[in-house]
């Protein structure tokens, strides 16, 4: 049977856990030989969307391009894991309706927790005024209203978050139920 492709879209604040969860999901699915690709916002901004900034227009263009590529891949049977802050709801919805096979993962931790983690030191720089328009500090983040999965990374550990994603993919028929991981 041909693999059904899907775009799995991780959205959330910087430091919420998008990269960490999507890498672990990738590791599990790759070990089961699924065709898979990762589009990580930080990496994409160094090539596909190089030169774009962080205005609303540029952020939307960034998401549109990521959505375009992930559509090409997922319609050819690839499981595409996108992790991008993607703070605006309307562009996420636009990408969702274009792609169709789209599963949204809201990686949610309070901004205080993300700031405390400060994985890349960006919150410190934003607070110091070195970065303007930083999502969650002085730029908006619009949470999904109908995400298929919400991972509360301040309340659950990584394995729980990962299991939620994998099990949702099984529930929606993108991977066999047998591939699902232990109950939560
Ligand atoms: P993002 O990609 O959203 O910017 P990262 O994945 O780079 O975020 O960083 C998230 C940080 O939060 C990592 O240091 C990770 O170890 C930590 N963390 C704690 N709990 C979780 C969890 N349940 N899921 C994912 N990350 C977690």
py3Dmol code that shows the C-alpha trace and the ligand (Angstrom):
import py3Dmol

protein = """\
ATOM      1  CA  UNK A   1       0.000   0.000   0.000  1.00  0.00           C
ATOM      2  CA  UNK A   2       1.235   3.452  -0.845  1.00  0.00           C
ATOM      3  CA  UNK A   3       2.212   5.651   2.093  1.00  0.00           C
ATOM      4  CA  UNK A   4      -0.238   8.516   2.606  1.00  0.00           C
ATOM      5  CA  UNK A   5       1.746  11.707   2.940  1.00  0.00           C
ATOM      6  CA  UNK A   6       0.942  14.363   5.480  1.00  0.00           C
ATOM      7  CA  UNK A   7       2.247  17.682   6.711  1.00  0.00           C
ATOM      8  CA  UNK A   8       2.643  17.699  10.470  1.00  0.00           C
ATOM      9  CA  UNK A   9       2.853  21.345  11.450  1.00  0.00           C
ATOM     10  CA  UNK A  10       4.399  22.244  14.824  1.00  0.00           C
ATOM     11  CA  UNK A  11       3.561  25.791  15.882  1.00  0.00           C
ATOM     12  CA  UNK A  12       4.414  27.593  19.109  1.00  0.00           C
ATOM     13  CA  UNK A  13       6.684  30.112  20.780  1.00  0.00           C
ATOM     14  CA  UNK A  14      10.445  29.975  20.472  1.00  0.00           C
ATOM     15  CA  UNK A  15      11.655  27.481  23.049  1.00  0.00           C
ATOM     16  CA  UNK A  16       8.265  25.789  23.392  1.00  0.00           C
ATOM     17  CA  UNK A  17       9.704  22.473  22.160  1.00  0.00           C
ATOM     18  CA  UNK A  18       8.877  22.241  18.435  1.00  0.00           C
ATOM     19  CA  UNK A  19      12.343  21.149  17.329  1.00  0.00           C
ATOM     20  CA  UNK A  20      12.829  18.753  20.226  1.00  0.00           C
ATOM     21  CA  UNK A  21       9.496  16.971  19.707  1.00  0.00           C
ATOM     22  CA  UNK A  22       9.699  16.878  15.914  1.00  0.00           C
ATOM     23  CA  UNK A  23      13.236  15.431  15.998  1.00  0.00           C
ATOM     24  CA  UNK A  24      12.135  12.644  18.296  1.00  0.00           C
ATOM     25  CA  UNK A  25       9.040  11.927  16.175  1.00  0.00           C
ATOM     26  CA  UNK A  26      11.320  11.826  13.115  1.00  0.00           C
ATOM     27  CA  UNK A  27      13.664   9.400  14.820  1.00  0.00           C
ATOM     28  CA  UNK A  28      10.801   7.016  15.632  1.00  0.00           C
ATOM     29  CA  UNK A  29       9.183   7.178  12.195  1.00  0.00           C
ATOM     30  CA  UNK A  30      12.513   6.863  10.364  1.00  0.00           C
ATOM     31  CA  UNK A  31      13.314   3.757  12.357  1.00  0.00           C
ATOM     32  CA  UNK A  32      10.095   2.344  10.872  1.00  0.00           C
ATOM     33  CA  UNK A  33      11.275   3.310   7.365  1.00  0.00           C
ATOM     34  CA  UNK A  34       8.663   5.966   6.591  1.00  0.00           C
ATOM     35  CA  UNK A  35       9.668   8.482   3.933  1.00  0.00           C
ATOM     36  CA  UNK A  36      10.124  11.605   5.982  1.00  0.00           C
ATOM     37  CA  UNK A  37      11.469  15.128   5.723  1.00  0.00           C
ATOM     38  CA  UNK A  38      11.971  17.861   8.286  1.00  0.00           C
ATOM     39  CA  UNK A  39      11.505  21.539   7.511  1.00  0.00           C
ATOM     40  CA  UNK A  40      12.817  23.422  10.514  1.00  0.00           C
ATOM     41  CA  UNK A  41      12.125  27.145  10.592  1.00  0.00           C
ATOM     42  CA  UNK A  42      15.651  28.082  11.631  1.00  0.00           C
ATOM     43  CA  UNK A  43      17.199  26.009   8.837  1.00  0.00           C
ATOM     44  CA  UNK A  44      14.674  27.137   6.214  1.00  0.00           C
ATOM     45  CA  UNK A  45      15.410  30.786   6.961  1.00  0.00           C
ATOM     46  CA  UNK A  46      19.055  30.139   6.022  1.00  0.00           C
ATOM     47  CA  UNK A  47      18.174  28.917   2.515  1.00  0.00           C
ATOM     48  CA  UNK A  48      14.617  28.681   1.137  1.00  0.00           C
ATOM     49  CA  UNK A  49      13.493  31.916   2.764  1.00  0.00           C
ATOM     50  CA  UNK A  50      16.870  33.593   3.221  1.00  0.00           C
ATOM     51  CA  UNK A  51      16.558  37.363   3.290  1.00  0.00           C
ATOM     52  CA  UNK A  52      13.069  37.444   4.746  1.00  0.00           C
ATOM     53  CA  UNK A  53      12.659  39.305   8.016  1.00  0.00           C
ATOM     54  CA  UNK A  54      10.094  39.244  10.786  1.00  0.00           C
ATOM     55  CA  UNK A  55       7.444  41.727   9.668  1.00  0.00           C
ATOM     56  CA  UNK A  56       3.950  40.261   9.311  1.00  0.00           C
ATOM     57  CA  UNK A  57       4.387  40.210   5.521  1.00  0.00           C
ATOM     58  CA  UNK A  58       7.742  38.430   5.676  1.00  0.00           C
ATOM     59  CA  UNK A  59       6.578  35.967   8.303  1.00  0.00           C
ATOM     60  CA  UNK A  60       3.569  35.135   6.114  1.00  0.00           C
ATOM     61  CA  UNK A  61       5.790  34.722   3.056  1.00  0.00           C
ATOM     62  CA  UNK A  62       8.092  32.450   5.051  1.00  0.00           C
ATOM     63  CA  UNK A  63       5.141  30.248   6.002  1.00  0.00           C
ATOM     64  CA  UNK A  64       3.696  30.274   2.478  1.00  0.00           C
ATOM     65  CA  UNK A  65       6.995  29.001   1.031  1.00  0.00           C
ATOM     66  CA  UNK A  66       7.383  26.337   3.683  1.00  0.00           C
ATOM     67  CA  UNK A  67       3.779  25.334   3.019  1.00  0.00           C
ATOM     68  CA  UNK A  68       4.416  25.138  -0.727  1.00  0.00           C
ATOM     69  CA  UNK A  69       7.380  22.803  -0.341  1.00  0.00           C
ATOM     70  CA  UNK A  70       5.722  20.669   2.282  1.00  0.00           C
ATOM     71  CA  UNK A  71       2.680  20.312   0.009  1.00  0.00           C
ATOM     72  CA  UNK A  72       4.861  19.059  -2.867  1.00  0.00           C
ATOM     73  CA  UNK A  73       6.436  16.500  -0.599  1.00  0.00           C
ATOM     74  CA  UNK A  74       3.395  15.337   1.309  1.00  0.00           C
ATOM     75  CA  UNK A  75       1.290  14.846  -1.818  1.00  0.00           C
ATOM     76  CA  UNK A  76       4.001  12.426  -2.950  1.00  0.00           C
ATOM     77  CA  UNK A  77       3.743  10.255   0.107  1.00  0.00           C
ATOM     78  CA  UNK A  78       6.259  11.936   2.375  1.00  0.00           C
ATOM     79  CA  UNK A  79       5.579  12.649   6.032  1.00  0.00           C
ATOM     80  CA  UNK A  80       6.770  16.241   6.428  1.00  0.00           C
ATOM     81  CA  UNK A  81       7.495  17.595   9.877  1.00  0.00           C
ATOM     82  CA  UNK A  82       7.454  21.391   9.869  1.00  0.00           C
ATOM     83  CA  UNK A  83       8.569  23.290  12.914  1.00  0.00           C
ATOM     84  CA  UNK A  84       8.107  27.006  12.649  1.00  0.00           C
ATOM     85  CA  UNK A  85       6.807  29.551  15.153  1.00  0.00           C
ATOM     86  CA  UNK A  86       4.144  30.483  12.555  1.00  0.00           C
ATOM     87  CA  UNK A  87       2.488  32.982  14.875  1.00  0.00           C
ATOM     88  CA  UNK A  88      -0.421  34.011  12.636  1.00  0.00           C
ATOM     89  CA  UNK A  89      -3.565  31.933  12.543  1.00  0.00           C
ATOM     90  CA  UNK A  90      -4.837  33.033   9.135  1.00  0.00           C
ATOM     91  CA  UNK A  91      -1.736  31.947   7.228  1.00  0.00           C
ATOM     92  CA  UNK A  92      -1.667  28.614   9.072  1.00  0.00           C
ATOM     93  CA  UNK A  93      -5.295  28.110   8.038  1.00  0.00           C
ATOM     94  CA  UNK A  94      -4.461  29.076   4.451  1.00  0.00           C
ATOM     95  CA  UNK A  95      -1.675  26.494   4.330  1.00  0.00           C
ATOM     96  CA  UNK A  96      -3.915  23.895   5.957  1.00  0.00           C
ATOM     97  CA  UNK A  97      -6.652  24.320   3.373  1.00  0.00           C
ATOM     98  CA  UNK A  98      -4.174  24.190   0.487  1.00  0.00           C
ATOM     99  CA  UNK A  99      -2.489  21.042   1.692  1.00  0.00           C
ATOM    100  CA  UNK A 100      -5.502  19.133   2.988  1.00  0.00           C
ATOM    101  CA  UNK A 101      -3.486  16.384   4.664  1.00  0.00           C
ATOM    102  CA  UNK A 102      -2.424  18.694   7.458  1.00  0.00           C
ATOM    103  CA  UNK A 103      -2.092  17.945  11.149  1.00  0.00           C
ATOM    104  CA  UNK A 104      -1.481  20.888  13.449  1.00  0.00           C
ATOM    105  CA  UNK A 105       0.458  20.413  16.663  1.00  0.00           C
ATOM    106  CA  UNK A 106       0.220  23.278  19.117  1.00  0.00           C
ATOM    107  CA  UNK A 107       3.415  23.138  21.161  1.00  0.00           C
ATOM    108  CA  UNK A 108       2.349  25.137  24.134  1.00  0.00           C
ATOM    109  CA  UNK A 109       4.321  26.390  27.087  1.00  0.00           C
ATOM    110  CA  UNK A 110       3.759  29.747  28.813  1.00  0.00           C
ATOM    111  CA  UNK A 111       6.061  32.477  27.595  1.00  0.00           C
ATOM    112  CA  UNK A 112       7.601  32.663  31.101  1.00  0.00           C
ATOM    113  CA  UNK A 113       8.672  29.031  30.793  1.00  0.00           C
ATOM    114  CA  UNK A 114      10.072  29.551  27.289  1.00  0.00           C
ATOM    115  CA  UNK A 115      11.888  32.646  28.492  1.00  0.00           C
ATOM    116  CA  UNK A 116      13.273  30.775  31.449  1.00  0.00           C
ATOM    117  CA  UNK A 117      14.553  27.996  29.155  1.00  0.00           C
ATOM    118  CA  UNK A 118      15.922  30.575  26.699  1.00  0.00           C
ATOM    119  CA  UNK A 119      17.408  27.759  24.595  1.00  0.00           C
ATOM    120  CA  UNK A 120      19.011  30.129  22.083  1.00  0.00           C
ATOM    121  CA  UNK A 121      19.473  33.210  24.275  1.00  0.00           C
ATOM    122  CA  UNK A 122      16.980  35.111  22.131  1.00  0.00           C
ATOM    123  CA  UNK A 123      14.597  36.165  24.922  1.00  0.00           C
ATOM    124  CA  UNK A 124      17.489  37.827  26.725  1.00  0.00           C
ATOM    125  CA  UNK A 125      18.364  39.720  23.569  1.00  0.00           C
ATOM    126  CA  UNK A 126      14.716  40.660  23.003  1.00  0.00           C
ATOM    127  CA  UNK A 127      14.413  41.965  26.592  1.00  0.00           C
ATOM    128  CA  UNK A 128      17.614  43.946  26.079  1.00  0.00           C
ATOM    129  CA  UNK A 129      16.038  45.576  23.027  1.00  0.00           C
ATOM    130  CA  UNK A 130      18.541  43.975  20.644  1.00  0.00           C
ATOM    131  CA  UNK A 131      15.759  42.115  18.836  1.00  0.00           C
ATOM    132  CA  UNK A 132      12.543  43.943  17.999  1.00  0.00           C
ATOM    133  CA  UNK A 133       9.251  42.256  17.217  1.00  0.00           C
ATOM    134  CA  UNK A 134      10.065  39.035  19.043  1.00  0.00           C
ATOM    135  CA  UNK A 135       7.099  36.662  19.214  1.00  0.00           C
ATOM    136  CA  UNK A 136       5.661  36.502  22.725  1.00  0.00           C
ATOM    137  CA  UNK A 137       7.532  39.621  23.881  1.00  0.00           C
ATOM    138  CA  UNK A 138       6.590  42.474  21.564  1.00  0.00           C
ATOM    139  CA  UNK A 139       4.962  40.592  18.701  1.00  0.00           C
ATOM    140  CA  UNK A 140       1.780  38.524  18.848  1.00  0.00           C
ATOM    141  CA  UNK A 141       1.307  34.776  18.903  1.00  0.00           C
ATOM    142  CA  UNK A 142      -2.151  33.600  17.892  1.00  0.00           C
ATOM    143  CA  UNK A 143      -2.786  30.129  19.348  1.00  0.00           C
ATOM    144  CA  UNK A 144      -4.540  27.554  17.167  1.00  0.00           C
ATOM    145  CA  UNK A 145      -8.256  27.142  17.862  1.00  0.00           C
ATOM    146  CA  UNK A 146      -8.571  23.632  16.442  1.00  0.00           C
ATOM    147  CA  UNK A 147      -5.165  21.988  16.625  1.00  0.00           C
ATOM    148  CA  UNK A 148      -5.306  18.207  16.300  1.00  0.00           C
ATOM    149  CA  UNK A 149      -2.832  17.891  19.181  1.00  0.00           C
ATOM    150  CA  UNK A 150      -1.750  20.191  21.991  1.00  0.00           C
ATOM    151  CA  UNK A 151       1.516  19.408  23.763  1.00  0.00           C
ATOM    152  CA  UNK A 152       1.824  21.228  27.070  1.00  0.00           C
ATOM    153  CA  UNK A 153       5.565  20.966  27.367  1.00  0.00           C
ATOM    154  CA  UNK A 154       5.635  22.669  30.768  1.00  0.00           C
ATOM    155  CA  UNK A 155       3.381  19.931  32.175  1.00  0.00           C
ATOM    156  CA  UNK A 156       4.317  16.787  30.268  1.00  0.00           C
ATOM    157  CA  UNK A 157       7.639  15.193  29.473  1.00  0.00           C
ATOM    158  CA  UNK A 158       9.038  14.715  26.006  1.00  0.00           C
ATOM    159  CA  UNK A 159       7.924  11.098  25.680  1.00  0.00           C
ATOM    160  CA  UNK A 160       4.310  12.059  26.419  1.00  0.00           C
ATOM    161  CA  UNK A 161       4.372  14.839  23.835  1.00  0.00           C
ATOM    162  CA  UNK A 162       5.910  12.513  21.253  1.00  0.00           C
ATOM    163  CA  UNK A 163       3.377   9.765  21.973  1.00  0.00           C
ATOM    164  CA  UNK A 164       0.489  12.193  21.469  1.00  0.00           C
ATOM    165  CA  UNK A 165       1.777  13.116  18.008  1.00  0.00           C
ATOM    166  CA  UNK A 166       2.494   9.559  16.871  1.00  0.00           C
ATOM    167  CA  UNK A 167      -0.820   8.282  18.208  1.00  0.00           C
ATOM    168  CA  UNK A 168      -2.743  11.040  16.442  1.00  0.00           C
ATOM    169  CA  UNK A 169      -1.072  10.112  13.149  1.00  0.00           C
ATOM    170  CA  UNK A 170      -2.178   6.523  13.713  1.00  0.00           C
ATOM    171  CA  UNK A 171      -5.698   7.593  14.692  1.00  0.00           C
ATOM    172  CA  UNK A 172      -5.987   9.651  11.496  1.00  0.00           C
ATOM    173  CA  UNK A 173      -4.768   6.743   9.374  1.00  0.00           C
ATOM    174  CA  UNK A 174      -1.410   8.168   8.247  1.00  0.00           C
ATOM    175  CA  UNK A 175       0.489   5.344   9.911  1.00  0.00           C
ATOM    176  CA  UNK A 176      -0.876   1.955  10.980  1.00  0.00           C
ATOM    177  CA  UNK A 177      -2.327   1.686  14.469  1.00  0.00           C
ATOM    178  CA  UNK A 178       0.383  -0.866  15.144  1.00  0.00           C
ATOM    179  CA  UNK A 179       2.964   1.896  14.838  1.00  0.00           C
ATOM    180  CA  UNK A 180       1.404   3.835  17.686  1.00  0.00           C
ATOM    181  CA  UNK A 181       3.409   4.027  20.864  1.00  0.00           C
ATOM    182  CA  UNK A 182       2.415   3.142  24.421  1.00  0.00           C
ATOM    183  CA  UNK A 183      -0.690   4.641  25.951  1.00  0.00           C
ATOM    184  CA  UNK A 184      -0.216   7.874  27.848  1.00  0.00           C
TER     185      UNK A 184
END
"""
ligand_1 = """\
27
LIG
P 11.532 25.412 19.699
O 11.947 24.513 18.567
O 10.038 25.431 19.917
O 12.115 26.781 19.628
P 13.303 23.762 21.262
O 12.823 22.377 20.932
O 14.522 24.260 20.557
O 12.078 24.775 21.061
O 13.544 23.884 22.828
C 12.646 23.386 23.788
C 13.350 23.162 25.115
O 12.394 22.697 26.075
C 14.438 22.102 25.021
O 15.540 22.522 25.807
C 13.757 20.862 25.648
O 14.699 19.984 26.235
C 12.833 21.473 26.683
N 11.650 20.657 27.018
C 11.224 20.383 28.267
N 10.113 19.612 28.254
C 9.832 19.375 26.969
C 8.793 18.632 26.313
N 7.816 17.984 26.953
N 8.807 18.640 24.967
C 9.751 19.304 24.274
N 10.746 20.021 24.842
C 10.804 20.050 26.184
"""
view = py3Dmol.view(width=600, height=400)
view.addModel(protein, "pdb")
view.setStyle({"model": 0}, {"cartoon": {"style": "trace"}})
view.addModel(ligand_1, "xyz")
view.setStyle({"model": 1}, {"stick": {}})
view.zoomTo()
view.show()
